[in-house]
Amino acid sequence: MENILVTGGAGFIGSNLTLTLQQKYPSARITVIDDFRSGDFKNLEGFKGDLIAADLTDLNLKHYFKGVKFDALFHLASITDTTDHDQLRQTRDNVESWRTLLDYFAGRKTALVYASSAATYGIGGGINRIDAPLKPANVYAFSKVQMENLSTRFAADFPEQRLVGVRYFNVYGPRETHKGQPASMIYHLAQQIAAGKSPRIFKFGEQKRDFVYVADIVAGTLAAATAPGAVHGAVYNLGSGQARSFNDVISALNAALGTQAVAEYFDNPFAFYQPHTEADLSATTAALRYTPKFTLETGIQDYVKSGWLVPGHASAVPAPAAKASSAKKTIALEKIAPVKKSEPAPGGV
Ligand SMILES: NC(=O)c1ccc[n+]([C@@H]2O[C@H](COP(=O)([O-])OP(=O)(O)OC[C@H]3O[C@@H](n4cnc5c(N)ncnc54)[C@H](O)[C@@H]3O)[C@@H](O)[C@H]2O)c1
């Protein structure tokens, strides 16, 4: 690939993708578009390409890209705060950004890849199969369904192009720090442990999520643009393919951080709460040749090693052999913080 456009490149996944592209295609011209509404310039340290700081909803692409031929567009820009319930803002910004790009790229040879979300499946539990009926439970998820609908129509209108959607599950990894409350549950629980507090999870920690490490997400997103088997107009699940419990997350964090923090369970305040997410990867593996490389344990270890999860704690410390129930060896918890309004609802986008 010689000429690549990434939207949302200052964000969590977009910056990981951009820096990987730069490494993989060192002579490529890479352009990022981001308006920094939730991204952060620090994520793009080392980026050598061009950055257009602009809102995609009303961007005049012709002005910037007259005569430019892109090999691939990765569209990751989106409002990612699922607790933003402004229906007009979420649908307008997320859907119209995509429409602006599709209008511009219609009839061109660029491979088009866009980020959708497992949130489109809604709150029903079980294995998430790609052809399941979509039941968005919030307007963020609804906007992603609308993006998929728009893509289906585009694929029918322009059958000669390559347009592929990817439904991300619960992504965690370096460069999500800027997200604040919408950052992954793994990030938030690690901060609590590092601060010497009990990691707080809903009673009794057996809810399960498909947690997927960002390096796997980047690999799958790249495959969506390049794999010969990807079907034009299709959307594919990108997850780890495994449902792991909140208790598992705490065990994996303890092992990677060398701590013995003990969970504090509290009542789930949500009347409707997804009990289980799990990406069915059969179509993804067949079409994209995508196989996740990281388990929950190895992903968290790599995250710790990166220095992004707990700054200053860049090397994994082997967990002591003693049992976590040993009061003496657990992290001292003089005061357990009450549930704050800003406390993340585990689940992510
Ligand atoms: N992180 C996850 O677990 C997860 C799960 C499912 C789907 N996704 C999707 O993956 C994509 C990336 O998410 P992320 O976690 O990196 O979030 P993020 O908030 O870190 O990144 C989104 C980026 O898009 C930019 N942006 C938003 N609207 C824009 C606009 N109109 N014009 C220009 N820039 C704009 C933001 O400034 C930010 O840098 C999003 O499409 C999101 O919906 C993420």
The ligand as an SDF file (V2000), in Angstrom:
LIG
                    3D

 44 48  0  0  0  0  0  0  0  0999 V2000
  -12.6270    0.5760   21.7710 N   0  0  0  0  0  0  0  0  0  0  0  0
  -13.5450   -0.3680   21.6070 C   0  0  0  0  0  0  0  0  0  0  0  0
  -13.6570   -1.3000   22.4470 O   0  0  0  0  0  0  0  0  0  0  0  0
  -14.4540   -0.3630   20.4180 C   0  0  0  0  0  0  0  0  0  0  0  0
  -15.4520   -1.3580   20.3390 C   0  0  0  0  0  0  0  0  0  0  0  0
  -16.3240   -1.3380   19.2500 C   0  0  0  0  0  0  0  0  0  0  0  0
  -16.1810   -0.4070   18.2490 C   0  0  0  0  0  0  0  0  0  0  0  0
  -15.2150    0.5560   18.3490 N   0  0  0  0  0  0  0  0  0  0  0  0
  -15.1090    1.5340   17.2560 C   0  0  0  0  0  0  0  0  0  0  0  0
  -13.7390    1.6730   16.9010 O   0  0  0  0  0  0  0  0  0  0  0  0
  -13.4870    3.0050   16.4550 C   0  0  0  0  0  0  0  0  0  0  0  0
  -12.3370    3.5980   17.2420 C   0  0  0  0  0  0  0  0  0  0  0  0
  -12.7030    3.6570   18.6160 O   0  0  0  0  0  0  0  0  0  0  0  0
  -11.6740    4.0340   19.7570 P   0  0  0  0  0  0  0  0  0  0  0  0
  -11.9110    3.1160   20.8940 O   0  0  0  0  0  0  0  0  0  0  0  0
  -10.3280    4.1380   19.1690 O   0  0  0  0  0  0  0  0  0  0  0  0
  -12.2170    5.4610   20.2080 O   0  0  0  0  0  0  0  0  0  0  0  0
  -11.5230    6.8900   20.3290 P   0  0  0  0  0  0  0  0  0  0  0  0
  -12.5510    7.7920   20.9110 O   0  0  0  0  0  0  0  0  0  0  0  0
  -10.2290    6.7830   21.0220 O   0  0  0  0  0  0  0  0  0  0  0  0
  -11.2390    7.2800   18.8080 O   0  0  0  0  0  0  0  0  0  0  0  0
  -12.1750    7.9200   17.9670 C   0  0  0  0  0  0  0  0  0  0  0  0
  -11.4420    9.0420   17.2590 C   0  0  0  0  0  0  0  0  0  0  0  0
  -12.3090    9.6390   16.2810 O   0  0  0  0  0  0  0  0  0  0  0  0
  -12.1820   11.0590   16.3580 C   0  0  0  0  0  0  0  0  0  0  0  0
  -13.4470   11.6180   15.8310 N   0  0  0  0  0  0  0  0  0  0  0  0
  -14.6900   11.3700   16.2920 C   0  0  0  0  0  0  0  0  0  0  0  0
  -15.5950   11.9800   15.5260 N   0  0  0  0  0  0  0  0  0  0  0  0
  -14.9090   12.6430   14.5530 C   0  0  0  0  0  0  0  0  0  0  0  0
  -15.3000   13.4490   13.4490 C   0  0  0  0  0  0  0  0  0  0  0  0
  -16.5960   13.7220   13.1880 N   0  0  0  0  0  0  0  0  0  0  0  0
  -14.3470   13.9700   12.6460 N   0  0  0  0  0  0  0  0  0  0  0  0
  -13.0360   13.7190   12.8880 C   0  0  0  0  0  0  0  0  0  0  0  0
  -12.6020   12.9360   13.9210 N   0  0  0  0  0  0  0  0  0  0  0  0
  -13.5390   12.4100   14.7380 C   0  0  0  0  0  0  0  0  0  0  0  0
  -11.9220   11.3280   17.8270 C   0  0  0  0  0  0  0  0  0  0  0  0
  -11.3230   12.5790   18.0680 O   0  0  0  0  0  0  0  0  0  0  0  0
  -11.0020   10.1560   18.2000 C   0  0  0  0  0  0  0  0  0  0  0  0
   -9.6560   10.4630   18.0020 O   0  0  0  0  0  0  0  0  0  0  0  0
  -14.8000    3.7590   16.6100 C   0  0  0  0  0  0  0  0  0  0  0  0
  -15.4720    3.7600   15.3690 O   0  0  0  0  0  0  0  0  0  0  0  0
  -15.5670    2.9310   17.6260 C   0  0  0  0  0  0  0  0  0  0  0  0
  -16.9550    3.0850   17.4860 O   0  0  0  0  0  0  0  0  0  0  0  0
  -14.3500    0.6060   19.4090 C   0  0  0  0  0  0  0  0  0  0  0  0
  1  2  1  0
  2  3  2  0
  2  4  1  0
  4  5  1  0
  4 44  2  0
  5  6  2  0
  6  7  1  0
  7  8  2  0
  8  9  1  0
  8 44  1  0
  9 10  1  0
  9 42  1  0
 10 11  1  0
 11 12  1  0
 11 40  1  0
 12 13  1  0
 13 14  1  0
 14 15  2  0
 14 16  1  0
 14 17  1  0
 17 18  1  0
 18 19  2  0
 18 20  1  0
 18 21  1  0
 21 22  1  0
 22 23  1  0
 23 24  1  0
 23 38  1  0
 24 25  1  0
 25 26  1  0
 25 36  1  0
 26 27  1  0
 26 35  1  0
 27 28  2  0
 28 29  1  0
 29 30  1  0
 29 35  2  0
 30 31  1  0
 30 32  2  0
 32 33  1  0
 33 34  2  0
 34 35  1  0
 36 37  1  0
 36 38  1  0
 38 39  1  0
 40 41  1  0
 40 42  1  0
 42 43  1  0
M  CHG  2   8   1  16  -1
M  END
$$$$
